[in-house]
């Protein structure tokens, strides 16, 4: 999730669910627990695609973490902050799953905006 300023309510819920699952496994908690999310793990660097911004501007993603994509699916767009015109369309180069999205709207050319795992 990155630095502490970017922790969302959803991520906090995941942490609590994981903590209670661990406590149940250790015998500390006897109550019910929620199913934990399966982490996205890549053991082969060739399975990871880094999509860097071709231009500077405001990155507006159209997908969320964990979204499954087909080659050519729209991932987001980079718009001009002054005019709102689309400067670039970001599309999936391969069939994959989103595991990183640039958190801040402002992006610069060559900055990673999305990371995908196959």
N, C-alpha and C positions, 0 to 999 in steps of 0.2 A: 504493500500500500504506500510505500514511500515514507516521507517524514510525518510526524505527528499531526501537523496541521491538516493533513488530508484524510484523517480517519473519519469515516462516515458512520452513520447509525447502523447501516447494513453490515459494515465490517466489524463494528463493535458487537453486534448480535452474533456474528460468526465466532468471535473470540470467546464470548460467554458460552455458546454452545460447545465449543471445543474444550473449554475448561471443565464444564460439567461432565462431558464424555470421559475426559481423563480422570476426573475424580471418581466416576462410577467404575471405571476400569481398575482403579487402585483400591476400591472398596470404601472410599470416603463418603460417597453419595449413594443413597439407595432409591432416590426418586427417579422420575422419568427423565429422559433426555431426548433432544432433537437429533435427527440425522445430521452428521457433519458433511460439509462439502468435500468432494474429492479434489485434491490439489492438481493443478496443471504442472506436470513435470516433464522436462525434456532432457534426455540424457545424451542426445546427439546434436551438436551445434548446427549441423546441416538442416535440422528440422525447424529452425527458427528463422523467420523472415523479418528483417527490420525495414520498415517503411519510413524513409526520411522525407521531410517536406521538401518539395522542389522549389518553393517560393516562400517568402515571409508573409505573414498575415495572421488572421484569426482562424484557428482550427475549430471546426464544428463537427464533432463526431456524430455519426448516424447509427452507431452500434454500441453495445455495452460489453463489459468483461464477460468472457465465456461464450460470446456469440459465435456460432458455427457459420463459416462463410464458404461460398463457392467461388471459383475463379471468376473475376469480373464484378463481384458484388460491390456495391458502393459502401465504403467505410466512413467517409466524411468528405468535407470540403474545406478549402482554405479560402477565406474571403478577404477582400481589401477592407481594412478597418474604417477608412474614410468614406468609401462609396458603397460598400456592401456587395460589390460585384464579385463573382466567383473567379478566383485566380487559379484554382486547381481543384480537380476532382480526385479524391484518393480512392482507389479500388483495390480489391484483393488480387494479388498476382497468382495465387494458388489456392486450392481448397485447404482451409485451415481453421483455427480457432483463435479468437482474440485473447491475449493474456496481458497486454499492456496498452494503455491509452494515455497519451500526453495529458496531464492534469490541468495545465494552465491554458487559457485560450490563446494567448499570444505565442506564436511560434516563429522561428527563424528558418531560413533555407538551410537544409542539411541537418535539422534537428529531428530526432526520432519522434514520430507522432503515434505510431502503432507498432506493436510487435505481435507477430503471429506464430503459432506453433502448428506444425502439420501432424 
